[in-house]
Amino acid sequence: MIVGLAFKDILEGALTKDLHLIGKASTGVAALLWIAERVSFIHAHHIRSHDSKDAIAVRAAQCLALIPVVLAAGP
């Protein structure tokens, strides 16, 4: 919510209608998800070994995953 409010003007502007940007954002997020999946197999942790740094990284990734959705939805 904080990220959305901080970038509200940008997200509601002309960028939300640019199909090339939407495609690039979707491709970029897909690449990040693929990399995250590959790395997770290498660095498999037990659920109890996670700390607050891991939680922040997960939340940041979730925010990034919303970018293509917001761009595609538009006003």
N, CA, C and O atoms as a Maestro MAE file, in Angstrom:
{
 s_m_m2io_version
 :::
 2.0.0
}

f_m_ct {
 s_m_title
 :::
 protein
 m_atom[300] {
  # First column is atom index #
  i_m_mmod_type
  r_m_x_coord
  r_m_y_coord
  r_m_z_coord
  i_m_residue_number
  s_m_chain_name
  s_m_pdb_residue_name
  s_m_pdb_atom_name
  i_m_atomic_number
  :::
  1 25 0.815 -1.170 0.000 1 A "MET " " N  " 7
  2 3 0.000 0.000 0.000 1 A "MET " " CA " 6
  3 2 0.871 1.249 0.000 1 A "MET " " C  " 6
  4 15 0.592 2.212 -0.716 1 A "MET " " O  " 8
  5 25 1.922 1.227 0.805 2 A "ILE " " N  " 7
  6 3 2.815 2.386 0.885 2 A "ILE " " CA " 6
  7 2 3.495 2.631 -0.452 2 A "ILE " " C  " 6
  8 15 3.602 3.773 -0.898 2 A "ILE " " O  " 8
  9 25 3.959 1.553 -1.096 3 A "VAL " " N  " 7
  10 3 4.615 1.690 -2.397 3 A "VAL " " CA " 6
  11 2 3.619 2.228 -3.425 3 A "VAL " " C  " 6
  12 15 3.962 3.097 -4.228 3 A "VAL " " O  " 8
  13 25 2.386 1.712 -3.402 4 A "GLY " " N  " 7
  14 3 1.371 2.182 -4.332 4 A "GLY " " CA " 6
  15 2 1.054 3.652 -4.160 4 A "GLY " " C  " 6
  16 15 0.904 4.380 -5.142 4 A "GLY " " O  " 8
  17 25 0.952 4.093 -2.914 5 A "LEU " " N  " 7
  18 3 0.673 5.509 -2.660 5 A "LEU " " CA " 6
  19 2 1.853 6.394 -3.035 5 A "LEU " " C  " 6
  20 15 1.673 7.509 -3.525 5 A "LEU " " O  " 8
  21 25 3.053 5.893 -2.805 6 A "ALA " " N  " 7
  22 3 4.242 6.684 -3.128 6 A "ALA " " CA " 6
  23 2 4.375 6.917 -4.636 6 A "ALA " " C  " 6
  24 15 4.830 7.977 -5.066 6 A "ALA " " O  " 8
  25 25 3.978 5.922 -5.435 7 A "PHE " " N  " 7
  26 3 4.121 6.022 -6.888 7 A "PHE " " CA " 6
  27 2 2.780 6.180 -7.596 7 A "PHE " " C  " 6
  28 15 2.651 5.827 -8.768 7 A "PHE " " O  " 8
  29 25 1.786 6.706 -6.894 8 A "LYS " " N  " 7
  30 3 0.433 6.822 -7.435 8 A "LYS " " CA " 6
  31 2 0.395 7.620 -8.736 8 A "LYS " " C  " 6
  32 15 -0.247 7.200 -9.699 8 A "LYS " " O  " 8
  33 25 1.062 8.746 -8.774 9 A "ASP " " N  " 7
  34 3 1.039 9.592 -9.977 9 A "ASP " " CA " 6
  35 2 1.649 8.884 -11.175 9 A "ASP " " C  " 6
  36 15 1.150 9.005 -12.294 9 A "ASP " " O  " 8
  37 25 2.720 8.150 -10.942 10 A "ILE " " N  " 7
  38 3 3.374 7.424 -12.037 10 A "ILE " " CA " 6
  39 2 2.490 6.279 -12.506 10 A "ILE " " C  " 6
  40 15 2.316 6.073 -13.707 10 A "ILE " " O  " 8
  41 25 1.930 5.532 -11.551 11 A "LEU " " N  " 7
  42 3 1.124 4.363 -11.894 11 A "LEU " " CA " 6
  43 2 -0.185 4.729 -12.584 11 A "LEU " " C  " 6
  44 15 -0.709 3.938 -13.368 11 A "LEU " " O  " 8
  45 25 -0.713 5.900 -12.308 12 A "GLU " " N  " 7
  46 3 -1.959 6.319 -12.934 12 A "GLU " " CA " 6
  47 2 -1.724 7.165 -14.181 12 A "GLU " " C  " 6
  48 15 -2.682 7.618 -14.806 12 A "GLU " " O  " 8
  49 25 -0.474 7.382 -14.548 13 A "GLY " " N  " 7
  50 3 -0.147 8.231 -15.685 13 A "GLY " " CA " 6
  51 2 -0.154 7.490 -17.003 13 A "GLY " " C  " 6
  52 15 -0.773 6.435 -17.138 13 A "GLY " " O  " 8
  53 25 0.538 8.052 -17.968 14 A "ALA " " N  " 7
  54 3 0.579 7.512 -19.326 14 A "ALA " " CA " 6
  55 2 1.298 6.164 -19.398 14 A "ALA " " C  " 6
  56 15 1.088 5.406 -20.345 14 A "ALA " " O  " 8
  57 25 2.137 5.859 -18.419 15 A "LEU " " N  " 7
  58 3 2.869 4.593 -18.446 15 A "LEU " " CA " 6
  59 2 1.951 3.381 -18.367 15 A "LEU " " C  " 6
  60 15 2.318 2.298 -18.822 15 A "LEU " " O  " 8
  61 25 0.770 3.548 -17.800 16 A "THR " " N  " 7
  62 3 -0.137 2.410 -17.636 16 A "THR " " CA " 6
  63 2 -0.767 1.963 -18.945 16 A "THR " " C  " 6
  64 15 -1.407 0.913 -18.999 16 A "THR " " O  " 8
  65 25 -0.593 2.740 -19.987 17 A "LYS " " N  " 7
  66 3 -1.179 2.383 -21.274 17 A "LYS " " CA " 6
  67 2 -0.151 1.948 -22.306 17 A "LYS " " C  " 6
  68 15 -0.506 1.640 -23.444 17 A "LYS " " O  " 8
  69 25 1.101 1.920 -21.926 18 A "ASP " " N  " 7
  70 3 2.172 1.543 -22.849 18 A "ASP " " CA " 6
  71 2 2.344 0.026 -22.838 18 A "ASP " " C  " 6
  72 15 2.872 -0.536 -21.878 18 A "ASP " " O  " 8
  73 25 1.897 -0.634 -23.907 19 A "LEU " " N  " 7
  74 3 1.948 -2.099 -23.959 19 A "LEU " " CA " 6
  75 2 3.376 -2.642 -23.965 19 A "LEU " " C  " 6
  76 15 3.623 -3.733 -23.450 19 A "LEU " " O  " 8
  77 25 4.306 -1.902 -24.534 20 A "HIS " " N  " 7
  78 3 5.701 -2.347 -24.514 20 A "HIS " " CA " 6
  79 2 6.237 -2.387 -23.083 20 A "HIS " " C  " 6
  80 15 6.941 -3.322 -22.702 20 A "HIS " " O  " 8
  81 25 5.901 -1.376 -22.306 21 A "LEU " " N  " 7
  82 3 6.335 -1.337 -20.915 21 A "LEU " " CA " 6
  83 2 5.690 -2.463 -20.109 21 A "LEU " " C  " 6
  84 15 6.347 -3.087 -19.276 21 A "LEU " " O  " 8
  85 25 4.417 -2.723 -20.353 22 A "ILE " " N  " 7
  86 3 3.727 -3.806 -19.659 22 A "ILE " " CA " 6
  87 2 4.380 -5.138 -20.000 22 A "ILE " " C  " 6
  88 15 4.586 -5.969 -19.116 22 A "ILE " " O  " 8
  89 25 4.703 -5.347 -21.255 23 A "GLY " " N  " 7
  90 3 5.357 -6.586 -21.672 23 A "GLY " " CA " 6
  91 2 6.740 -6.740 -21.060 23 A "GLY " " C  " 6
  92 15 7.112 -7.827 -20.616 23 A "GLY " " O  " 8
  93 25 7.498 -5.655 -21.036 24 A "LYS " " N  " 7
  94 3 8.841 -5.706 -20.449 24 A "LYS " " CA " 6
  95 2 8.772 -5.946 -18.946 24 A "LYS " " C  " 6
  96 15 9.580 -6.699 -18.403 24 A "LYS " " O  " 8
  97 25 7.817 -5.316 -18.272 25 A "ALA " " N  " 7
  98 3 7.658 -5.520 -16.826 25 A "ALA " " CA " 6
  99 2 7.265 -6.962 -16.531 25 A "ALA " " C  " 6
  100 15 7.779 -7.564 -15.588 25 A "ALA " " O  " 8
  101 25 6.364 -7.515 -17.324 26 A "SER " " N  " 7
  102 3 5.949 -8.910 -17.130 26 A "SER " " CA " 6
  103 2 7.110 -9.865 -17.368 26 A "SER " " C  " 6
  104 15 7.296 -10.824 -16.619 26 A "SER " " O  " 8
  105 25 7.890 -9.602 -18.411 27 A "THR " " N  " 7
  106 3 9.049 -10.441 -18.698 27 A "THR " " CA " 6
  107 2 10.087 -10.329 -17.592 27 A "THR " " C  " 6
  108 15 10.682 -11.329 -17.192 27 A "THR " " O  " 8
  109 25 10.305 -9.117 -17.100 28 A "GLY " " N  " 7
  110 3 11.269 -8.920 -16.021 28 A "GLY " " CA " 6
  111 2 10.861 -9.632 -14.739 28 A "GLY " " C  " 6
  112 15 11.694 -10.249 -14.074 28 A "GLY " " O  " 8
  113 25 9.592 -9.548 -14.396 29 A "VAL " " N  " 7
  114 3 9.116 -10.232 -13.190 29 A "VAL " " CA " 6
  115 2 9.208 -11.742 -13.376 29 A "VAL " " C  " 6
  116 15 9.570 -12.457 -12.442 29 A "VAL " " O  " 8
  117 25 8.885 -12.235 -14.565 30 A "ALA " " N  " 7
  118 3 9.000 -13.669 -14.822 30 A "ALA " " CA " 6
  119 2 10.447 -14.132 -14.675 30 A "ALA " " C  " 6
  120 15 10.704 -15.205 -14.130 30 A "ALA " " O  " 8
  121 25 11.388 -13.329 -15.159 31 A "ALA " " N  " 7
  122 3 12.806 -13.669 -15.018 31 A "ALA " " CA " 6
  123 2 13.229 -13.685 -13.549 31 A "ALA " " C  " 6
  124 15 13.961 -14.575 -13.115 31 A "ALA " " O  " 8
  125 25 12.762 -12.694 -12.792 32 A "LEU " " N  " 7
  126 3 13.086 -12.670 -11.359 32 A "LEU " " CA " 6
  127 2 12.497 -13.868 -10.626 32 A "LEU " " C  " 6
  128 15 13.147 -14.437 -9.750 32 A "LEU " " O  " 8
  129 25 11.287 -14.253 -10.971 33 A "LEU " " N  " 7
  130 3 10.674 -15.424 -10.342 33 A "LEU " " CA " 6
  131 2 11.432 -16.699 -10.697 33 A "LEU " " C  " 6
  132 15 11.607 -17.574 -9.850 33 A "LEU " " O  " 8
  133 25 11.884 -16.808 -11.952 34 A "TRP " " N  " 7
  134 3 12.656 -17.980 -12.368 34 A "TRP " " CA " 6
  135 2 13.980 -18.045 -11.603 34 A "TRP " " C  " 6
  136 15 14.380 -19.108 -11.126 34 A "TRP " " O  " 8
  137 25 14.650 -16.904 -11.493 35 A "ILE " " N  " 7
  138 3 15.911 -16.857 -10.743 35 A "ILE " " CA " 6
  139 2 15.671 -17.210 -9.282 35 A "ILE " " C  " 6
  140 15 16.451 -17.955 -8.688 35 A "ILE " " O  " 8
  141 25 14.610 -16.687 -8.703 36 A "ALA " " N  " 7
  142 3 14.301 -16.986 -7.301 36 A "ALA " " CA " 6
  143 2 14.044 -18.470 -7.100 36 A "ALA " " C  " 6
  144 15 14.462 -19.047 -6.096 36 A "ALA " " O  " 8
  145 25 13.362 -19.082 -8.045 37 A "GLU " " N  " 7
  146 3 13.096 -20.518 -7.928 37 A "GLU " " CA " 6
  147 2 14.386 -21.320 -8.019 37 A "GLU " " C  " 6
  148 15 14.574 -22.277 -7.267 37 A "GLU " " O  " 8
  149 25 15.269 -20.943 -8.927 38 A "ARG " " N  " 7
  150 3 16.547 -21.660 -9.067 38 A "ARG " " CA " 6
  151 2 17.408 -21.498 -7.820 38 A "ARG " " C  " 6
  152 15 18.023 -22.459 -7.357 38 A "ARG " " O  " 8
  153 25 17.453 -20.296 -7.283 39 A "VAL " " N  " 7
  154 3 18.258 -20.029 -6.095 39 A "VAL " " CA " 6
  155 2 17.676 -20.747 -4.880 39 A "VAL " " C  " 6
  156 15 18.419 -21.194 -4.006 39 A "VAL " " O  " 8
  157 25 16.355 -20.859 -4.826 40 A "SER " " N  " 7
  158 3 15.739 -21.494 -3.658 40 A "SER " " CA " 6
  159 2 16.127 -22.956 -3.549 40 A "SER " " C  " 6
  160 15 16.236 -23.480 -2.441 40 A "SER " " O  " 8
  161 25 16.338 -23.629 -4.676 41 A "PHE " " N  " 7
  162 3 16.785 -25.017 -4.616 41 A "PHE " " CA " 6
  163 2 18.219 -25.120 -4.110 41 A "PHE " " C  " 6
  164 15 18.581 -26.077 -3.425 41 A "PHE " " O  " 8
  165 25 19.026 -24.128 -4.454 42 A "ILE " " N  " 7
  166 3 20.429 -24.129 -4.027 42 A "ILE " " CA " 6
  167 2 20.535 -23.817 -2.539 42 A "ILE " " C  " 6
  168 15 21.317 -24.441 -1.822 42 A "ILE " " O  " 8
  169 25 19.751 -22.854 -2.083 43 A "HIS " " N  " 7
  170 3 19.819 -22.397 -0.693 43 A "HIS " " CA " 6
  171 2 18.574 -22.799 0.086 43 A "HIS " " C  " 6
  172 15 17.954 -21.965 0.746 43 A "HIS " " O  " 8
  173 25 18.210 -24.066 0.011 44 A "ALA " " N  " 7
  174 3 17.014 -24.525 0.718 44 A "ALA " " CA " 6
  175 2 17.216 -24.358 2.222 44 A "ALA " " C  " 6
  176 15 18.179 -24.866 2.797 44 A "ALA " " O  " 8
  177 25 16.282 -23.633 2.843 45 A "HIS " " N  " 7
  178 3 16.327 -23.396 4.280 45 A "HIS " " CA " 6
  179 2 15.164 -24.108 4.939 45 A "HIS " " C  " 6
  180 15 14.105 -24.306 4.342 45 A "HIS " " O  " 8
  181 25 15.383 -24.474 6.145 46 A "HIS " " N  " 7
  182 3 14.272 -24.962 6.931 46 A "HIS " " CA " 6
  183 2 13.441 -23.750 7.338 46 A "HIS " " C  " 6
  184 15 13.984 -22.665 7.543 46 A "HIS " " O  " 8
  185 25 12.135 -23.928 7.455 47 A "ILE " " N  " 7
  186 3 11.250 -22.791 7.725 47 A "ILE " " CA " 6
  187 2 11.634 -22.060 9.005 47 A "ILE " " C  " 6
  188 15 11.424 -20.850 9.090 47 A "ILE " " O  " 8
  189 25 12.177 -22.733 9.985 48 A "ARG " " N  " 7
  190 3 12.535 -22.094 11.249 48 A "ARG " " CA " 6
  191 2 13.830 -21.274 11.147 48 A "ARG " " C  " 6
  192 15 14.143 -20.513 12.063 48 A "ARG " " O  " 8
  193 25 14.570 -21.414 10.074 49 A "SER " " N  " 7
  194 3 15.830 -20.695 9.949 49 A "SER " " CA " 6
  195 2 15.665 -19.321 9.286 49 A "SER " " C  " 6
  196 15 16.649 -18.601 9.117 49 A "SER " " O  " 8
  197 25 14.449 -18.954 8.915 50 A "HIS " " N  " 7
  198 3 14.227 -17.656 8.281 50 A "HIS " " CA " 6
  199 2 14.220 -16.547 9.331 50 A "HIS " " C  " 6
  200 15 13.823 -16.758 10.477 50 A "HIS " " O  " 8
  201 25 14.664 -15.371 8.917 51 A "ASP " " N  " 7
  202 3 14.683 -14.236 9.834 51 A "ASP " " CA " 6
  203 2 13.948 -13.055 9.197 51 A "ASP " " C  " 6
  204 15 13.327 -13.197 8.143 51 A "ASP " " O  " 8
  205 25 14.023 -11.906 9.835 52 A "SER " " N  " 7
  206 3 13.295 -10.738 9.340 52 A "SER " " CA " 6
  207 2 13.816 -10.271 7.980 52 A "SER " " C  " 6
  208 15 13.057 -9.712 7.188 52 A "SER " " O  " 8
  209 25 15.081 -10.490 7.706 53 A "LYS " " N  " 7
  210 3 15.639 -10.114 6.402 53 A "LYS " " CA " 6
  211 2 14.961 -10.921 5.284 53 A "LYS " " C  " 6
  212 15 14.670 -10.387 4.214 53 A "LYS " " O  " 8
  213 25 14.717 -12.197 5.542 54 A "ASP " " N  " 7
  214 3 14.012 -13.024 4.558 54 A "ASP " " CA " 6
  215 2 12.582 -12.539 4.359 54 A "ASP " " C  " 6
  216 15 12.086 -12.517 3.232 54 A "ASP " " O  " 8
  217 25 11.919 -12.152 5.438 55 A "ALA " " N  " 7
  218 3 10.541 -11.666 5.347 55 A "ALA " " CA " 6
  219 2 10.470 -10.390 4.524 55 A "ALA " " C  " 6
  220 15 9.552 -10.223 3.721 55 A "ALA " " O  " 8
  221 25 11.421 -9.495 4.710 56 A "ILE " " N  " 7
  222 3 11.453 -8.242 3.947 56 A "ILE " " CA " 6
  223 2 11.701 -8.535 2.468 56 A "ILE " " C  " 6
  224 15 11.098 -7.901 1.602 56 A "ILE " " O  " 8
  225 25 12.577 -9.483 2.175 57 A "ALA " " N  " 7
  226 3 12.852 -9.844 0.783 57 A "ALA " " CA " 6
  227 2 11.609 -10.428 0.116 57 A "ALA " " C  " 6
  228 15 11.337 -10.134 -1.048 57 A "ALA " " O  " 8
  229 25 10.860 -11.244 0.834 58 A "VAL " " N  " 7
  230 3 9.635 -11.826 0.286 58 A "VAL " " CA " 6
  231 2 8.610 -10.736 0.007 58 A "VAL " " C  " 6
  232 15 7.979 -10.738 -1.050 58 A "VAL " " O  " 8
  233 25 8.439 -9.813 0.934 59 A "ARG " " N  " 7
  234 3 7.473 -8.722 0.747 59 A "ARG " " CA " 6
  235 2 7.888 -7.820 -0.414 59 A "ARG " " C  " 6
  236 15 7.034 -7.368 -1.177 59 A "ARG " " O  " 8
  237 25 9.173 -7.556 -0.558 60 A "ALA " " N  " 7
  238 3 9.645 -6.737 -1.676 60 A "ALA " " CA " 6
  239 2 9.364 -7.440 -3.005 60 A "ALA " " C  " 6
  240 15 8.952 -6.799 -3.972 60 A "ALA " " O  " 8
  241 25 9.583 -8.745 -3.054 61 A "ALA " " N  " 7
  242 3 9.301 -9.509 -4.274 61 A "ALA " " CA " 6
  243 2 7.811 -9.486 -4.588 61 A "ALA " " C  " 6
  244 15 7.426 -9.409 -5.755 61 A "ALA " " O  " 8
  245 25 6.974 -9.553 -3.562 62 A "GLN " " N  " 7
  246 3 5.538 -9.488 -3.784 62 A "GLN " " CA " 6
  247 2 5.130 -8.120 -4.338 62 A "GLN " " C  " 6
  248 15 4.248 -8.040 -5.193 62 A "GLN " " O  " 8
  249 25 5.753 -7.061 -3.867 63 A "CYS " " N  " 7
  250 3 5.472 -5.721 -4.407 63 A "CYS " " CA " 6
  251 2 5.870 -5.640 -5.876 63 A "CYS " " C  " 6
  252 15 5.134 -5.087 -6.692 63 A "CYS " " O  " 8
  253 25 7.029 -6.189 -6.210 64 A "LEU " " N  " 7
  254 3 7.480 -6.172 -7.600 64 A "LEU " " CA " 6
  255 2 6.564 -6.988 -8.494 64 A "LEU " " C  " 6
  256 15 6.362 -6.638 -9.657 64 A "LEU " " O  " 8
  257 25 6.010 -8.070 -7.969 65 A "ALA " " N  " 7
  258 3 5.128 -8.914 -8.768 65 A "ALA " " CA " 6
  259 2 3.832 -8.193 -9.130 65 A "ALA " " C  " 6
  260 15 3.172 -8.572 -10.098 65 A "ALA " " O  " 8
  261 25 3.463 -7.182 -8.389 66 A "LEU " " N  " 7
  262 3 2.231 -6.435 -8.665 66 A "LEU " " CA " 6
  263 2 2.384 -5.407 -9.771 66 A "LEU " " C  " 6
  264 15 1.383 -4.930 -10.304 66 A "LEU " " O  " 8
  265 25 3.607 -5.056 -10.130 67 A "ILE " " N  " 7
  266 3 3.834 -4.007 -11.130 67 A "ILE " " CA " 6
  267 2 3.152 -4.322 -12.454 67 A "ILE " " C  " 6
  268 15 2.425 -3.464 -12.957 67 A "ILE " " O  " 8
  269 25 3.338 -5.493 -13.050 68 A "PRO " " N  " 7
  270 3 2.653 -5.763 -14.334 68 A "PRO " " CA " 6
  271 2 1.128 -5.739 -14.213 68 A "PRO " " C  " 6
  272 15 0.435 -5.321 -15.140 68 A "PRO " " O  " 8
  273 25 0.615 -6.183 -13.084 69 A "VAL " " N  " 7
  274 3 -0.834 -6.184 -12.884 69 A "VAL " " CA " 6
  275 2 -1.363 -4.759 -12.844 69 A "VAL " " C  " 6
  276 15 -2.379 -4.452 -13.468 69 A "VAL " " O  " 8
  277 25 -0.678 -3.891 -12.114 70 A "VAL " " N  " 7
  278 3 -1.104 -2.496 -12.023 70 A "VAL " " CA " 6
  279 2 -0.988 -1.817 -13.370 70 A "VAL " " C  " 6
  280 15 -1.872 -1.053 -13.758 70 A "VAL " " O  " 8
  281 25 0.087 -2.084 -14.089 71 A "LEU " " N  " 7
  282 3 0.259 -1.465 -15.398 71 A "LEU " " CA " 6
  283 2 -0.794 -1.945 -16.381 71 A "LEU " " C  " 6
  284 15 -1.283 -1.163 -17.196 71 A "LEU " " O  " 8
  285 25 -1.147 -3.218 -16.313 72 A "ALA " " N  " 7
  286 3 -2.123 -3.766 -17.252 72 A "ALA " " CA " 6
  287 2 -3.536 -3.288 -16.921 72 A "ALA " " C  " 6
  288 15 -4.342 -3.069 -17.826 72 A "ALA " " O  " 8
  289 25 -3.839 -3.126 -15.642 73 A "ALA " " N  " 7
  290 3 -5.195 -2.741 -15.249 73 A "ALA " " CA " 6
  291 2 -5.502 -1.316 -15.688 73 A "ALA " " C  " 6
  292 15 -6.535 -1.056 -16.304 73 A "ALA " " O  " 8
  293 25 -4.613 -0.411 -15.371 74 A "GLY " " N  " 7
  294 3 -4.806 0.979 -15.759 74 A "GLY " " CA " 6
  295 2 -6.122 1.547 -15.246 74 A "GLY " " C  " 6
  296 15 -6.917 0.820 -14.649 74 A "GLY " " O  " 8
  297 25 -6.359 2.817 -15.467 75 A "PRO " " N  " 7
  298 3 -7.626 3.430 -15.017 75 A "PRO " " CA " 6
  299 2 -8.759 3.144 -15.959 75 A "PRO " " C  " 6
  300 15 -9.884 3.586 -15.725 75 A "PRO " " O  " 8
  :::
 }
 m_bond[299] {
  # First column is bond index #
  i_m_from
  i_m_to
  i_m_order
  :::
  1 1 2 1
  2 2 3 1
  3 3 4 2
  4 3 5 1
  5 5 6 1
  6 6 7 1
  7 7 8 2
  8 7 9 1
  9 9 10 1
  10 10 11 1
  11 11 12 2
  12 11 13 1
  13 13 14 1
  14 14 15 1
  15 15 16 2
  16 15 17 1
  17 17 18 1
  18 18 19 1
  19 19 20 2
  20 19 21 1
  21 21 22 1
  22 22 23 1
  23 23 24 2
  24 23 25 1
  25 25 26 1
  26 26 27 1
  27 27 28 2
  28 27 29 1
  29 29 30 1
  30 30 31 1
  31 31 32 2
  32 31 33 1
  33 33 34 1
  34 34 35 1
  35 35 36 2
  36 35 37 1
  37 37 38 1
  38 38 39 1
  39 39 40 2
  40 39 41 1
  41 41 42 1
  42 42 43 1
  43 43 44 2
  44 43 45 1
  45 45 46 1
  46 46 47 1
  47 47 48 2
  48 47 49 1
  49 49 50 1
  50 50 51 1
  51 51 52 2
  52 51 53 1
  53 53 54 1
  54 54 55 1
  55 55 56 2
  56 55 57 1
  57 57 58 1
  58 58 59 1
  59 59 60 2
  60 59 61 1
  61 61 62 1
  62 62 63 1
  63 63 64 2
  64 63 65 1
  65 65 66 1
  66 66 67 1
  67 67 68 2
  68 67 69 1
  69 69 70 1
  70 70 71 1
  71 71 72 2
  72 71 73 1
  73 73 74 1
  74 74 75 1
  75 75 76 2
  76 75 77 1
  77 77 78 1
  78 78 79 1
  79 79 80 2
  80 79 81 1
  81 81 82 1
  82 82 83 1
  83 83 84 2
  84 83 85 1
  85 85 86 1
  86 86 87 1
  87 87 88 2
  88 87 89 1
  89 89 90 1
  90 90 91 1
  91 91 92 2
  92 91 93 1
  93 93 94 1
  94 94 95 1
  95 95 96 2
  96 95 97 1
  97 97 98 1
  98 98 99 1
  99 99 100 2
  100 99 101 1
  101 101 102 1
  102 102 103 1
  103 103 104 2
  104 103 105 1
  105 105 106 1
  106 106 107 1
  107 107 108 2
  108 107 109 1
  109 109 110 1
  110 110 111 1
  111 111 112 2
  112 111 113 1
  113 113 114 1
  114 114 115 1
  115 115 116 2
  116 115 117 1
  117 117 118 1
  118 118 119 1
  119 119 120 2
  120 119 121 1
  121 121 122 1
  122 122 123 1
  123 123 124 2
  124 123 125 1
  125 125 126 1
  126 126 127 1
  127 127 128 2
  128 127 129 1
  129 129 130 1
  130 130 131 1
  131 131 132 2
  132 131 133 1
  133 133 134 1
  134 134 135 1
  135 135 136 2
  136 135 137 1
  137 137 138 1
  138 138 139 1
  139 139 140 2
  140 139 141 1
  141 141 142 1
  142 142 143 1
  143 143 144 2
  144 143 145 1
  145 145 146 1
  146 146 147 1
  147 147 148 2
  148 147 149 1
  149 149 150 1
  150 150 151 1
  151 151 152 2
  152 151 153 1
  153 153 154 1
  154 154 155 1
  155 155 156 2
  156 155 157 1
  157 157 158 1
  158 158 159 1
  159 159 160 2
  160 159 161 1
  161 161 162 1
  162 162 163 1
  163 163 164 2
  164 163 165 1
  165 165 166 1
  166 166 167 1
  167 167 168 2
  168 167 169 1
  169 169 170 1
  170 170 171 1
  171 171 172 2
  172 171 173 1
  173 173 174 1
  174 174 175 1
  175 175 176 2
  176 175 177 1
  177 177 178 1
  178 178 179 1
  179 179 180 2
  180 179 181 1
  181 181 182 1
  182 182 183 1
  183 183 184 2
  184 183 185 1
  185 185 186 1
  186 186 187 1
  187 187 188 2
  188 187 189 1
  189 189 190 1
  190 190 191 1
  191 191 192 2
  192 191 193 1
  193 193 194 1
  194 194 195 1
  195 195 196 2
  196 195 197 1
  197 197 198 1
  198 198 199 1
  199 199 200 2
  200 199 201 1
  201 201 202 1
  202 202 203 1
  203 203 204 2
  204 203 205 1
  205 205 206 1
  206 206 207 1
  207 207 208 2
  208 207 209 1
  209 209 210 1
  210 210 211 1
  211 211 212 2
  212 211 213 1
  213 213 214 1
  214 214 215 1
  215 215 216 2
  216 215 217 1
  217 217 218 1
  218 218 219 1
  219 219 220 2
  220 219 221 1
  221 221 222 1
  222 222 223 1
  223 223 224 2
  224 223 225 1
  225 225 226 1
  226 226 227 1
  227 227 228 2
  228 227 229 1
  229 229 230 1
  230 230 231 1
  231 231 232 2
  232 231 233 1
  233 233 234 1
  234 234 235 1
  235 235 236 2
  236 235 237 1
  237 237 238 1
  238 238 239 1
  239 239 240 2
  240 239 241 1
  241 241 242 1
  242 242 243 1
  243 243 244 2
  244 243 245 1
  245 245 246 1
  246 246 247 1
  247 247 248 2
  248 247 249 1
  249 249 250 1
  250 250 251 1
  251 251 252 2
  252 251 253 1
  253 253 254 1
  254 254 255 1
  255 255 256 2
  256 255 257 1
  257 257 258 1
  258 258 259 1
  259 259 260 2
  260 259 261 1
  261 261 262 1
  262 262 263 1
  263 263 264 2
  264 263 265 1
  265 265 266 1
  266 266 267 1
  267 267 268 2
  268 267 269 1
  269 269 270 1
  270 270 271 1
  271 271 272 2
  272 271 273 1
  273 273 274 1
  274 274 275 1
  275 275 276 2
  276 275 277 1
  277 277 278 1
  278 278 279 1
  279 279 280 2
  280 279 281 1
  281 281 282 1
  282 282 283 1
  283 283 284 2
  284 283 285 1
  285 285 286 1
  286 286 287 1
  287 287 288 2
  288 287 289 1
  289 289 290 1
  290 290 291 1
  291 291 292 2
  292 291 293 1
  293 293 294 1
  294 294 295 1
  295 295 296 2
  296 295 297 1
  297 297 298 1
  298 298 299 1
  299 299 300 2
  :::
 }
}
